[in-house]
């Protein structure tokens, strides 16, 4: 599964013009590229040609620690180490699940 980093993408459009299946489009309102997962065939030319290294191929499982002070609401702006509690989430095969 290809993922575009909102922090790295500058909306240059190289990935959009290089995609053979038209699965990548630059959202002018957000200023970043967006992948249509239904059209994406994981050809990878966008990943290889991105000058910002904003596109990643996520195939393995990833674990996320999300900070919270009340066990319900995500604490924004801080990392998990600055929160009273944290939740562990696992990303695998395009799905997020609470651990």
N, CA, C and O atoms as a Tinker XYZ file with bonds, in Angstrom:
   396  protein
     1  N      0.844000   -1.169000    0.000000    73     2
     2  CA     0.000000    0.000000    0.000000    64     1     3
     3  C      0.894000    1.239000    0.000000    63     2     4     5
     4  O      1.786000    1.372000    0.837000    81     3
     5  N      0.648000    2.128000   -0.932000    73     3     6
     6  CA     1.427000    3.357000   -1.001000    64     5     7
     7  C      0.783000    4.426000   -0.123000    63     6     8     9
     8  O     -0.441000    4.539000   -0.056000    81     7
     9  N      1.621000    5.200000    0.543000    73     7    10
    10  CA     1.153000    6.254000    1.435000    64     9    11
    11  C      1.952000    7.523000    1.155000    63    10    12    13
    12  O      3.169000    7.475000    0.977000    81    11
    13  N      1.253000    8.662000    1.117000    73    11    14
    14  CA     1.914000    9.945000    0.892000    64    13    15
    15  C      1.959000   10.714000    2.201000    63    14    16    17
    16  O      0.925000   10.939000    2.828000    81    15
    17  N      3.152000   11.118000    2.613000    73    15    18
    18  CA     3.337000   11.881000    3.845000    64    17    19
    19  C      2.856000   13.313000    3.642000    63    18    20    21
    20  O      3.332000   14.017000    2.752000    81    19
    21  N      1.916000   13.734000    4.470000    73    19    22
    22  CA     1.403000   15.102000    4.402000    64    21    23
    23  C      2.467000   16.105000    4.830000    63    22    24    25
    24  O      2.399000   17.276000    4.457000    81    23
    25  N      3.438000   15.663000    5.602000    73    23    26
    26  CA     4.498000   16.549000    6.070000    64    25    27
    27  C      5.594000   16.756000    5.023000    63    26    28    29
    28  O      6.264000   17.788000    5.023000    81    27
    29  N      5.774000   15.787000    4.142000    73    27    30
    30  CA     6.846000   15.888000    3.146000    64    29    31
    31  C      6.377000   16.350000    1.773000    63    30    32    33
    32  O      7.127000   17.004000    1.048000    81    31
    33  N      5.140000   16.014000    1.410000    73    31    34
    34  CA     4.638000   16.337000    0.075000    64    33    35
    35  C      4.494000   17.851000   -0.087000    63    34    36    37
    36  O      3.946000   18.533000    0.779000    81    35
    37  N      5.001000   18.365000   -1.220000    73    35    38
    38  CA     4.902000   19.801000   -1.517000    64    37    39
    39  C      3.938000   20.070000   -2.672000    63    38    40    41
    40  O      3.792000   21.216000   -3.099000    81    39
    41  N      3.281000   19.030000   -3.179000    73    39    42
    42  CA     2.304000   19.196000   -4.250000    64    41    43
    43  C      2.895000   19.555000   -5.593000    63    42    44    45
    44  O      2.263000   20.265000   -6.376000    81    43
    45  N      4.103000   19.075000   -5.879000    73    43    46
    46  CA     4.780000   19.435000   -7.131000    64    45    47
    47  C      4.121000   18.810000   -8.362000    63    46    48    49
    48  O      4.250000   19.347000   -9.463000    81    47
    49  N      3.423000   17.692000   -8.199000    73    47    50
    50  CA     2.704000   17.063000   -9.302000    64    49    51
    51  C      3.488000   16.066000  -10.119000    63    50    52    53
    52  O      2.954000   15.518000  -11.083000    81    51
    53  N      4.741000   15.807000   -9.770000    73    51    54
    54  CA     5.542000   14.837000  -10.518000    64    53    55
    55  C      4.898000   13.459000  -10.457000    63    54    56    57
    56  O      4.823000   12.761000  -11.468000    81    55
    57  N      4.436000   13.067000   -9.280000    73    55    58
    58  CA     3.806000   11.761000   -9.120000    64    57    59
    59  C      2.521000   11.660000   -9.947000    63    58    60    61
    60  O      2.216000   10.605000  -10.503000    81    59
    61  N      1.782000   12.749000  -10.021000    73    59    62
    62  CA     0.538000   12.773000  -10.795000    64    61    63
    63  C      0.824000   12.572000  -12.282000    63    62    64    65
    64  O      0.136000   11.804000  -12.953000    81    63
    65  N      1.826000   13.254000  -12.784000    73    63    66
    66  CA     2.135000   13.136000  -14.214000    64    65    67
    67  C      2.813000   11.811000  -14.554000    63    66    68    69
    68  O      2.707000   11.342000  -15.688000    81    67
    69  N      3.508000   11.199000  -13.591000    73    67    70
    70  CA     4.209000    9.942000  -13.842000    64    69    71
    71  C      3.338000    8.693000  -13.697000    63    70    72    73
    72  O      3.685000    7.639000  -14.231000    81    71
    73  N      2.227000    8.790000  -12.995000    73    71    74
    74  CA     1.404000    7.606000  -12.702000    64    73    75
    75  C      0.761000    7.077000  -13.978000    63    74    76    77
    76  O      0.002000    7.800000  -14.624000    81    75
    77  N      1.047000    5.824000  -14.358000    73    75    78
    78  CA     0.502000    5.281000  -15.605000    64    77    79
    79  C     -0.995000    4.983000  -15.529000    63    78    80    81
    80  O     -1.642000    4.804000  -16.561000    81    79
    81  N     -1.544000    4.930000  -14.327000    73    79    82
    82  CA    -2.947000    4.564000  -14.168000    64    81    83
    83  C     -3.818000    5.734000  -13.711000    63    82    84    85
    84  O     -5.018000    5.564000  -13.494000    81    83
    85  N     -3.220000    6.923000  -13.564000    73    83    86
    86  CA    -3.976000    8.092000  -13.133000    64    85    87
    87  C     -4.497000    7.987000  -11.711000    63    86    88    89
    88  O     -5.537000    8.560000  -11.387000    81    87
    89  N     -3.782000    7.258000  -10.857000    73    87    90
    90  CA    -4.238000    7.031000   -9.487000    64    89    91
    91  C     -3.797000    8.128000   -8.526000    63    90    92    93
    92  O     -4.285000    8.188000   -7.397000    81    91
    93  N     -2.883000    8.995000   -8.954000    73    91    94
    94  CA    -2.392000   10.058000   -8.077000    64    93    95
    95  C     -2.862000   11.401000   -8.614000    63    94    96    97
    96  O     -2.706000   11.702000   -9.798000    81    95
    97  N     -3.440000   12.205000   -7.727000    73    95    98
    98  CA    -3.941000   13.525000   -8.093000    64    97    99
    99  C     -3.506000   14.508000   -7.016000    63    98   100   101
   100  O     -3.584000   14.203000   -5.826000    81    99
   101  N     -3.049000   15.686000   -7.431000    73    99   102
   102  CA    -2.705000   16.727000   -6.468000    64   101   103
   103  C     -3.984000   17.461000   -6.093000    63   102   104   105
   104  O     -4.660000   18.036000   -6.946000    81   103
   105  N     -4.302000   17.431000   -4.805000    73   103   106
   106  CA    -5.463000   18.148000   -4.277000    64   105   107
   107  C     -5.036000   19.597000   -4.088000    63   106   108   109
   108  O     -4.298000   19.911000   -3.154000    81   107
   109  N     -5.492000   20.476000   -4.964000    73   107   110
   110  CA    -5.055000   21.874000   -4.923000    64   109   111
   111  C     -5.525000   22.587000   -3.666000    63   110   112   113
   112  O     -4.881000   23.537000   -3.220000    81   111
   113  N     -6.632000   22.148000   -3.089000    73   111   114
   114  CA    -7.117000   22.748000   -1.849000    64   113   115
   115  C     -6.209000   22.454000   -0.672000    63   114   116   117
   116  O     -5.996000   23.307000    0.190000    81   115
   117  N     -5.670000   21.234000   -0.640000    73   115   118
   118  CA    -4.783000   20.819000    0.455000    64   117   119
   119  C     -3.314000   21.044000    0.109000    63   118   120   121
   120  O     -2.470000   21.142000    1.000000    81   119
   121  N     -3.014000   21.126000   -1.175000    73   119   122
   122  CA    -1.637000   21.327000   -1.607000    64   121   123
   123  C     -0.774000   20.090000   -1.533000    63   122   124   125
   124  O      0.453000   20.188000   -1.502000    81   123
   125  N     -1.406000   18.916000   -1.504000    73   123   126
   126  CA    -0.649000   17.660000   -1.452000    64   125   127
   127  C     -1.262000   16.650000   -2.417000    63   126   128   129
   128  O     -2.408000   16.791000   -2.845000    81   127
   129  N     -0.483000   15.639000   -2.747000    73   127   130
   130  CA    -0.958000   14.564000   -3.618000    64   129   131
   131  C     -1.787000   13.571000   -2.813000    63   130   132   133
   132  O     -1.558000   13.362000   -1.621000    81   131
   133  N     -2.749000   12.969000   -3.490000    73   131   134
   134  CA    -3.632000   11.975000   -2.884000    64   133   135
   135  C     -3.685000   10.771000   -3.814000    63   134   136   137
   136  O     -3.758000   10.925000   -5.033000    81   135
   137  N     -3.647000    9.573000   -3.240000    73   135   138
   138  CA    -3.690000    8.343000   -4.033000    64   137   139
   139  C     -5.092000    7.751000   -3.983000    63   138   140   141
   140  O     -5.663000    7.572000   -2.907000    81   139
   141  N     -5.640000    7.452000   -5.153000    73   139   142
   142  CA    -6.914000    6.737000   -5.251000    64   141   143
   143  C     -6.575000    5.249000   -5.180000    63   142   144   145
   144  O     -6.095000    4.667000   -6.152000    81   143
   145  N     -6.828000    4.645000   -4.029000    73   143   146
   146  CA    -6.434000    3.253000   -3.808000    64   145   147
   147  C     -7.147000    2.280000   -4.739000    63   146   148   149
   148  O     -6.627000    1.199000   -5.015000    81   147
   149  N     -8.333000    2.650000   -5.227000    73   147   150
   150  CA    -9.052000    1.781000   -6.146000    64   149   151
   151  C     -8.384000    1.731000   -7.519000    63   150   152   153
   152  O     -8.503000    0.735000   -8.233000    81   151
   153  N     -7.693000    2.786000   -7.883000    73   151   154
   154  CA    -7.019000    2.843000   -9.190000    64   153   155
   155  C     -5.543000    2.456000   -9.105000    63   154   156   157
   156  O     -4.944000    2.086000  -10.115000    81   155
   157  N     -4.954000    2.536000   -7.917000    73   155   158
   158  CA    -3.516000    2.281000   -7.751000    64   157   159
   159  C     -3.199000    0.804000   -7.972000    63   158   160   161
   160  O     -3.844000   -0.080000   -7.408000    81   159
   161  N     -2.186000    0.559000   -8.811000    73   159   162
   162  CA    -1.747000   -0.809000   -9.095000    64   161   163
   163  C     -0.371000   -1.089000   -8.473000    63   162   164   165
   164  O      0.260000   -2.099000   -8.786000    81   163
   165  N      0.089000   -0.192000   -7.595000    73   163   166
   166  CA     1.393000   -0.325000   -6.927000    64   165   167
   167  C      2.542000   -0.481000   -7.912000    63   166   168   169
   168  O      3.476000   -1.248000   -7.675000    81   167
   169  N      2.468000    0.241000   -9.000000    73   167   170
   170  CA     3.542000    0.212000   -9.988000    64   169   171
   171  C      4.821000    0.808000   -9.415000    63   170   172   173
   172  O      5.915000    0.331000   -9.715000    81   171
   173  N      4.695000    1.849000   -8.590000    73   171   174
   174  CA     5.824000    2.391000   -7.854000    64   173   175
   175  C      6.611000    3.499000   -8.521000    63   174   176   177
   176  O      7.593000    3.974000   -7.953000    81   175
   177  N      6.209000    3.929000   -9.719000    73   175   178
   178  CA     6.966000    4.991000  -10.383000    64   177   179
   179  C      6.866000    6.292000   -9.582000    63   178   180   181
   180  O      7.817000    7.075000   -9.559000    81   179
   181  N      5.736000    6.530000   -8.933000    73   179   182
   182  CA     5.591000    7.738000   -8.110000    64   181   183
   183  C      6.550000    7.684000   -6.921000    63   182   184   185
   184  O      7.151000    8.694000   -6.554000    81   183
   185  N      6.685000    6.520000   -6.334000    73   183   186
   186  CA     7.582000    6.331000   -5.194000    64   185   187
   187  C      9.036000    6.594000   -5.596000    63   186   188   189
   188  O      9.775000    7.258000   -4.870000    81   187
   189  N      9.431000    6.080000   -6.732000    73   187   190
   190  CA    10.814000    6.227000   -7.192000    64   189   191
   191  C     11.136000    7.654000   -7.637000    63   190   192   193
   192  O     12.278000    8.094000   -7.503000    81   191
   193  N     10.149000    8.384000   -8.164000    73   191   194
   194  CA    10.422000    9.692000   -8.748000    64   193   195
   195  C     10.127000   10.875000   -7.831000    63   194   196   197
   196  O     10.375000   12.017000   -8.217000    81   195
   197  N      9.614000   10.640000   -6.650000    73   195   198
   198  CA     9.268000   11.745000   -5.747000    64   197   199
   199  C     10.540000   12.414000   -5.224000    63   198   200   201
   200  O     11.331000   11.773000   -4.533000    81   199
   201  N     10.750000   13.703000   -5.548000    73   199   202
   202  CA    11.972000   14.379000   -5.091000    64   201   203
   203  C     11.983000   14.662000   -3.588000    63   202   204   205
   204  O     13.041000   14.941000   -3.024000    81   203
   205  N     10.835000   14.593000   -2.940000    73   203   206
   206  CA    10.743000   14.861000   -1.508000    64   205   207
   207  C     10.750000   13.581000   -0.665000    63   206   208   209
   208  O     10.706000   13.647000    0.563000    81   207
   209  N     10.806000   12.412000   -1.328000    73   207   210
   210  CA    10.686000   11.122000   -0.638000    64   209   211
   211  C      9.444000   11.091000    0.247000    63   210   212   213
   212  O      9.478000   10.598000    1.375000    81   211
   213  N      8.341000   11.630000   -0.289000    73   211   214
   214  CA     7.096000   11.726000    0.463000    64   213   215
   215  C      6.227000   10.482000    0.321000    63   214   216   217
   216  O      5.252000   10.325000    1.056000    81   215
   217  N      6.566000    9.598000   -0.610000    73   215   218
   218  CA     5.742000    8.410000   -0.850000    64   217   219
   219  C      6.463000    7.183000   -0.322000    63   218   220   221
   220  O      7.634000    6.950000   -0.623000    81   219
   221  N      5.741000    6.405000    0.471000    73   219   222
   222  CA     6.306000    5.197000    1.066000    64   221   223
   223  C      5.423000    4.006000    0.734000    63   222   224   225
   224  O      4.210000    4.150000    0.582000    81   223
   225  N      6.022000    2.844000    0.622000    73   223   226
   226  CA     5.292000    1.609000    0.420000    64   225   227
   227  C      5.249000    0.889000    1.763000    63   226   228   229
   228  O      6.265000    0.398000    2.254000    81   227
   229  N      4.068000    0.838000    2.340000    73   227   230
   230  CA     3.916000    0.231000    3.662000    64   229   231
   231  C      3.391000   -1.186000    3.476000    63   230   232   233
   232  O      2.229000   -1.388000    3.124000    81   231
   233  N      4.252000   -2.153000    3.714000    73   231   234
   234  CA     3.864000   -3.554000    3.563000    64   233   235
   235  C      3.867000   -4.298000    4.890000    63   234   236   237
   236  O      3.127000   -5.267000    5.056000    81   235
   237  N      4.668000   -3.870000    5.811000    73   235   238
   238  CA     4.781000   -4.580000    7.069000    64   237   239
   239  C      3.805000   -4.031000    8.099000    63   238   240   241
   240  O      3.092000   -3.062000    7.838000    81   239
   241  N      3.779000   -4.646000    9.250000    73   239   242
   242  CA     2.967000   -4.146000   10.349000    64   241   243
   243  C      3.672000   -2.973000   11.011000    63   242   244   245
   244  O      4.893000   -2.974000   11.166000    81   243
   245  N      2.902000   -1.990000   11.391000    73   243   246
   246  CA     3.428000   -0.842000   12.111000    64   245   247
   247  C      2.669000   -0.707000   13.415000    63   246   248   249
   248  O      1.461000   -0.938000   13.463000    81   247
   249  N      3.376000   -0.331000   14.481000    73   247   250
   250  CA     2.738000   -0.077000   15.766000    64   249   251
   251  C      2.808000    1.404000   16.066000    63   250   252   253
   252  O      3.833000    2.046000   15.833000    81   251
   253  N      1.711000    1.951000   16.586000    73   251   254
   254  CA     1.625000    3.365000   16.936000    64   253   255
   255  C      1.264000    3.498000   18.404000    63   254   256   257
   256  O      0.383000    2.797000   18.899000    81   255
   257  N      1.942000    4.394000   19.096000    73   255   258
   258  CA     1.567000    4.769000   20.458000    64   257   259
   259  C      0.924000    6.145000   20.381000    63   258   260   261
   260  O      1.546000    7.103000   19.923000    81   259
   261  N     -0.319000    6.239000   20.829000    73   259   262
   262  CA    -1.065000    7.488000   20.762000    64   261   263
   263  C     -1.329000    7.961000   22.181000    63   262   264   265
   264  O     -1.920000    7.236000   22.981000    81   263
   265  N     -0.890000    9.180000   22.496000    73   263   266
   266  CA    -1.013000    9.717000   23.837000    64   265   267
   267  C     -2.417000   10.172000   24.176000    63   266   268   269
   268  O     -3.137000   10.689000   23.322000    81   267
   269  N     -2.806000    9.974000   25.445000    73   267   270
   270  CA    -4.103000   10.410000   25.950000    64   269   271
   271  C     -3.978000   10.702000   27.444000    63   270   272   273
   272  O     -3.199000   10.059000   28.147000    81   271
   273  N     -4.741000   11.662000   27.917000    73   271   274
   274  CA    -4.759000   11.955000   29.354000    64   273   275
   275  C     -6.004000   11.407000   30.035000    63   274   276   277
   276  O     -6.074000   11.357000   31.263000    81   275
   277  N     -6.996000   10.993000   29.232000    73   275   278
   278  CA    -8.257000   10.528000   29.821000    64   277   279
   279  C     -8.728000    9.177000   29.276000    63   278   280   281
   280  O     -9.887000    8.813000   29.474000    81   279
   281  N     -7.875000    8.442000   28.608000    73   279   282
   282  CA    -8.176000    7.137000   28.006000    64   281   283
   283  C     -9.143000    7.211000   26.831000    63   282   284   285
   284  O     -9.502000    6.170000   26.281000    81   283
   285  N     -9.583000    8.419000   26.422000    73   283   286
   286  CA   -10.547000    8.546000   25.323000    64   285   287
   287  C    -10.049000    9.451000   24.210000    63   286   288   289
   288  O    -10.066000    9.070000   23.039000    81   287
   289  N     -9.612000   10.631000   24.567000    73   287   290
   290  CA    -9.255000   11.654000   23.581000    64   289   291
   291  C     -7.757000   11.653000   23.302000    63   290   292   293
   292  O     -6.932000   11.584000   24.213000    81   291
   293  N     -7.436000   11.732000   22.022000    73   291   294
   294  CA    -6.033000   11.795000   21.614000    64   293   295
   295  C     -5.476000   13.149000   22.019000    63   294   296   297
   296  O     -6.098000   14.185000   21.783000    81   295
   297  N     -4.311000   13.132000   22.623000    73   295   298
   298  CA    -3.651000   14.365000   23.034000    64   297   299
   299  C     -2.869000   14.896000   21.846000    63   298   300   301
   300  O     -1.873000   14.303000   21.432000    81   299
   301  N     -3.319000   16.008000   21.303000    73   299   302
   302  CA    -2.694000   16.564000   20.111000    64   301   303
   303  C     -1.534000   17.477000   20.486000    63   302   304   305
   304  O     -1.566000   18.155000   21.513000    81   303
   305  N     -0.520000   17.485000   19.648000    73   303   306
   306  CA     0.610000   18.377000   19.831000    64   305   307
   307  C      1.707000   17.839000   20.728000    63   306   308   309
   308  O      2.776000   18.444000   20.811000    81   307
   309  N      1.479000   16.734000   21.396000    73   307   310
   310  CA     2.495000   16.127000   22.259000    64   309   311
   311  C      2.777000   14.718000   21.771000    63   310   312   313
   312  O      1.977000   14.129000   21.043000    81   311
   313  N      3.913000   14.186000   22.175000    73   311   314
   314  CA     4.170000   12.791000   21.862000    64   313   315
   315  C      3.638000   11.910000   22.994000    63   314   316   317
   316  O      3.254000   12.418000   24.048000    81   315
   317  N      3.617000   10.611000   22.782000    73   315   318
   318  CA     3.033000    9.691000   23.764000    64   317   319
   319  C      3.753000    9.764000   25.105000    63   318   320   321
   320  O      3.136000    9.522000   26.143000    81   319
   321  N      5.026000   10.086000   25.109000    73   319   322
   322  CA     5.783000   10.165000   26.353000    64   321   323
   323  C      5.400000   11.337000   27.238000    63   322   324   325
   324  O      5.754000   11.361000   28.417000    81   323
   325  N      4.678000   12.316000   26.687000    73   323   326
   326  CA     4.259000   13.476000   27.462000    64   325   327
   327  C      2.819000   13.349000   27.964000    63   326   328   329
   328  O      2.275000   14.299000   28.528000    81   327
   329  N      2.203000   12.191000   27.764000    73   327   330
   330  CA     0.821000   11.966000   28.165000    64   329   331
   331  C      0.769000   11.088000   29.408000    63   330   332   333
   332  O      1.729000   10.385000   29.727000    81   331
   333  N     -0.361000   11.136000   30.106000    73   331   334
   334  CA    -0.550000   10.287000   31.288000    64   333   335
   335  C     -0.652000    8.818000   30.891000    63   334   336   337
   336  O     -0.129000    7.939000   31.575000    81   335
   337  N     -1.336000    8.567000   29.771000    73   335   338
   338  CA    -1.548000    7.209000   29.289000    64   337   339
   339  C     -1.263000    7.177000   27.796000    63   338   340   341
   340  O     -1.102000    8.221000   27.163000    81   339
   341  N     -1.201000    5.973000   27.237000    73   339   342
   342  CA    -1.103000    5.855000   25.792000    64   341   343
   343  C     -1.834000    4.611000   25.338000    63   342   344   345
   344  O     -2.012000    3.656000   26.094000    81   343
   345  N     -2.250000    4.644000   24.088000    73   343   346
   346  CA    -2.916000    3.510000   23.466000    64   345   347
   347  C     -2.004000    2.966000   22.377000    63   346   348   349
   348  O     -1.307000    3.724000   21.702000    81   347
   349  N     -2.012000    1.660000   22.214000    73   347   350
   350  CA    -1.244000    1.037000   21.138000    64   349   351
   351  C     -2.190000    0.620000   20.031000    63   350   352   353
   352  O     -3.204000   -0.036000   20.269000    81   351
   353  N     -1.837000    1.015000   18.806000    73   351   354
   354  CA    -2.603000    0.658000   17.622000    64   353   355
   355  C     -1.674000   -0.051000   16.647000    63   354   356   357
   356  O     -0.490000    0.273000   16.558000    81   355
   357  N     -2.214000   -1.014000   15.921000    73   355   358
   358  CA    -1.433000   -1.764000   14.935000    64   357   359
   359  C     -2.017000   -1.490000   13.552000    63   358   360   361
   360  O     -3.232000   -1.534000   13.359000    81   359
   361  N     -1.129000   -1.204000   12.587000    73   359   362
   362  CA    -1.512000   -1.048000   11.197000    64   361   363
   363  C     -1.011000   -2.263000   10.441000    63   362   364   365
   364  O      0.176000   -2.588000   10.490000    81   363
   365  N     -1.923000   -2.942000    9.736000    73   363   366
   366  CA    -1.547000   -4.108000    8.952000    64   365   367
   367  C     -2.579000   -4.300000    7.846000    63   366   368   369
   368  O     -3.782000   -4.239000    8.102000    81   367
   369  N     -2.125000   -4.527000    6.642000    73   367   370
   370  CA    -2.997000   -4.776000    5.496000    64   369   371
   371  C     -4.063000   -3.695000    5.313000    63   370   372   373
   372  O     -5.213000   -4.003000    5.002000    81   371
   373  N     -3.687000   -2.443000    5.501000    73   371   374
   374  CA    -4.598000   -1.334000    5.287000    64   373   375
   375  C     -5.594000   -1.102000    6.401000    63   374   376   377
   376  O     -6.504000   -0.287000    6.251000    81   375
   377  N     -5.443000   -1.800000    7.517000    73   375   378
   378  CA    -6.389000   -1.679000    8.624000    64   377   379
   379  C     -5.675000   -1.247000    9.911000    63   378   380   381
   380  O     -4.554000   -1.673000   10.188000    81   379
   381  N     -6.345000   -0.399000   10.683000    73   379   382
   382  CA    -5.849000   -0.016000   12.008000    64   381   383
   383  C     -6.665000   -0.781000   13.038000    63   382   384   385
   384  O     -7.890000   -0.855000   12.932000    81   383
   385  N     -5.998000   -1.349000   14.031000    73   383   386
   386  CA    -6.715000   -2.061000   15.082000    64   385   387
   387  C     -6.106000   -1.718000   16.436000    63   386   388   389
   388  O     -4.889000   -1.585000   16.571000    81   387
   389  N     -6.970000   -1.580000   17.432000    73   387   390
   390  CA    -6.549000   -1.286000   18.801000    64   389   391
   391  C     -5.993000   -2.544000   19.438000    63   390   392   393
   392  O     -6.579000   -3.621000   19.326000    81   391
   393  N     -4.857000   -2.402000   20.108000    73   391   394
   394  CA    -4.243000   -3.563000   20.762000    64   393   395
   395  C     -4.648000   -3.612000   22.215000    63   394   396
   396  O     -4.235000   -4.516000   22.941000    81   395
